[in-house]
Amino acid sequence: MTRVEEFEELRALLFAIAYRILGSVVDAQDAVQDTWLRFESSATPPRSTKAYLSAVVTRVSIDVLRSARVRREQYVGQWLPEPLLTDPYQDPARSAELADSMSMAALLLLERLSPLERAVFVLREVFGFSFPEVAAAVGRSEAACRQLAVRARRHMDAGRPRFEADRRDREQLAARFFEALRDGDVDGLQEVLAADVRLVGDGGGKAPALANGVVGAGNVARLLAVNFPLLARIDATMDRRELNGEPGAILRDRDGNVVGTLTIDVLGGLIQTIHAVVNPDKLGHIGPLADVWAVNRELRQARLPRI
């Protein structure tokens, strides 16, 4: 097998590792490309290609995350991970575990960890690497990695229970949510929202968004019921898709260009959080981008009473 073939066989794994460490599709893709360049130029073949490439992509991702954290501290408004289109039928044996580890909620919890803790948690808890493999990947002793893993697990467990919702139940709840959203049905929305549900928007200062978020079933339901039915008036659509392993939708303008994404976090049979990403810097990998400011102006016009 050639080096190219070996690398391509592991590309999906390398991207999966990098994305969970970085929370950015673009940065993860760059980390994978950097890993290839190092592999291509290495003088001698590694004893284990998987171990070598996993170690390289992990160390590259740790370095990128350290610099990215400075940018995120200066971010305008709420920072959310870049949404990732996922295949609900890929790798069904591990789909629930993998989906949980890349949900918006999980990625935001991972932001609380140090870069090393995050890398160790991803390799050990998500992908099942042994501690010797984790130690080799992050360049720390096994004992140190065990301590990092314990601290990371404690932070993650304290932040949110692990995802256990049945896929069919979750999809039925999502169908009810999006139907009520389309119809502007306040009561229907409140039935599927947790009492303390949060609606969080990420515009990054480059698109209109809910900078401070909205909390409470009544507040969120009314806001959604007022605004989303207006999409039909300007010929915009909601394309139901799975994003980050969660039910979601891509909002598109009349030409099919991407306006933003919406994902719902389900726990305990109700929607706990709704994440809306409209920052164009985070959406280019999904498809051609709409002029979100123009769409917003059209929505404002659609709100005006018709004479």
Residue pairs with C-beta under 8 A, 6 or more apart in sequence:
1 9
3 39
3 40
3 45
6 49
7 36
7 39
7 49
7 53
10 49
10 50
10 53
10 54
11 32
13 50
13 54
13 127
14 31
14 32
14 35
14 53
14 54
14 57
15 28
15 29
15 32
16 98
16 102
16 127
17 54
17 57
17 58
17 61
17 122
17 123
17 127
18 27
18 28
18 29
18 31
18 32
18 57
18 60
18 61
19 25
19 28
19 84
19 102
20 101
20 102
20 107
20 110
20 122
20 126
21 28
21 58
21 61
21 62
21 65
21 110
21 115
21 118
21 119
21 122
22 28
22 31
22 61
22 64
22 65
22 68
23 81
23 82
23 107
23 110
23 111
24 68
24 81
24 82
24 282
25 82
25 84
25 282
25 285
26 82
26 284
26 285
27 61
27 64
27 68
28 61
29 285
30 64
31 57
31 60
31 61
31 64
32 57
34 60
35 53
35 56
35 57
35 60
38 56
39 52
39 53
39 56
46 52
51 133
51 136
51 137
54 123
54 129
54 133
54 137
55 136
55 137
55 138
58 119
58 123
58 137
58 138
59 137
59 138
59 139
61 119
62 115
62 116
62 119
62 138
65 115
65 118
66 115
69 115
72 79
72 111
75 204
76 203
76 204
76 205
76 211
77 201
77 202
77 203
77 204
77 205
77 209
77 211
78 200
78 201
78 202
78 209
78 211
78 212
78 213
79 202
79 204
80 104
80 108
80 200
80 202
80 275
80 277
80 282
81 104
81 107
81 108
81 244
82 277
82 282
82 283
82 285
83 104
83 243
83 244
83 248
83 261
83 263
83 277
83 282
83 283
83 286
84 102
84 243
84 244
85 241
85 242
85 243
85 286
86 99
86 102
86 242
86 243
86 244
86 245
87 242
88 95
88 167
88 242
88 245
89 95
91 98
95 167
95 245
96 163
96 164
96 167
97 126
98 126
98 245
99 163
99 244
99 245
99 246
100 106
100 162
100 163
100 245
101 122
101 125
101 126
102 244
102 245
103 163
103 244
103 245
103 246
103 263
103 265
104 244
104 246
104 263
104 265
104 273
104 275
105 160
105 265
105 272
105 273
106 156
106 160
106 163
107 244
109 155
109 156
109 159
109 160
110 118
110 121
110 122
110 156
112 155
112 159
113 121
113 151
113 152
113 155
113 156
116 138
116 140
116 148
117 148
117 151
117 152
117 155
118 152
119 137
119 138
120 134
120 138
120 145
120 148
120 149
120 152
121 148
121 149
121 152
121 153
121 156
123 129
123 133
123 134
123 137
123 138
124 131
124 134
124 145
124 149
125 149
125 152
125 153
125 156
129 137
131 142
131 145
131 146
131 149
132 142
134 142
134 145
134 149
135 141
135 142
135 144
135 145
138 145
140 148
160 267
161 267
163 267
165 266
165 267
165 269
169 269
170 247
170 266
171 247
173 192
173 247
173 266
173 269
173 270
173 271
174 240
174 247
174 264
174 266
176 188
176 191
176 192
177 189
177 192
177 247
177 264
177 271
178 238
178 240
178 249
179 185
179 188
180 188
180 189
180 191
180 192
180 225
181 189
181 224
181 225
181 228
181 238
182 228
182 229
182 232
182 238
183 229
184 225
184 226
184 228
184 229
185 225
186 221
186 222
186 225
187 221
189 217
189 220
189 221
189 224
189 225
190 217
190 218
190 221
192 270
192 271
193 217
193 220
193 221
193 270
193 271
194 217
194 267
194 268
194 270
194 271
194 272
195 216
195 217
196 215
196 216
196 217
196 272
197 215
197 216
197 217
197 220
197 270
197 271
197 272
197 273
197 274
198 213
198 214
198 215
198 220
198 272
198 273
198 274
199 210
199 213
199 214
199 215
199 220
199 223
199 224
199 273
199 274
199 276
200 210
200 213
200 273
200 274
200 275
200 276
201 209
201 210
201 211
201 213
201 276
201 277
201 278
202 209
202 275
202 276
202 277
202 278
202 279
202 282
203 209
203 211
203 278
203 279
204 279
204 281
204 282
206 279
206 280
206 281
207 260
207 278
207 279
207 280
207 292
207 293
207 296
208 278
208 292
208 293
208 296
209 276
209 278
209 279
210 276
214 220
214 223
220 274
227 299
228 238
230 299
230 302
230 303
231 237
231 238
231 251
231 299
233 302
234 253
234 254
234 295
234 298
234 299
234 302
235 253
235 254
236 251
236 252
236 253
236 254
236 259
236 295
237 251
237 252
237 256
238 249
238 250
238 251
238 252
238 262
239 249
239 250
239 251
239 252
240 247
240 248
240 249
241 248
241 249
241 250
242 248
243 250
243 261
243 263
244 263
246 263
246 264
246 265
246 266
247 263
247 264
247 266
248 261
248 262
248 263
248 264
249 261
249 262
250 258
250 260
250 261
250 286
250 287
251 258
251 259
251 260
251 261
251 262
252 258
252 259
252 290
253 259
253 290
253 291
253 295
255 290
256 287
256 288
257 287
257 288
257 289
257 290
258 283
258 286
258 287
258 288
258 289
258 290
259 278
259 290
259 292
259 295
260 276
260 277
260 278
260 283
260 292
261 276
261 277
261 283
261 286
262 274
262 275
262 276
263 274
263 275
264 271
264 273
264 274
264 275
265 271
265 272
265 273
265 274
265 275
266 272
277 283
278 292
280 289
280 292
283 289
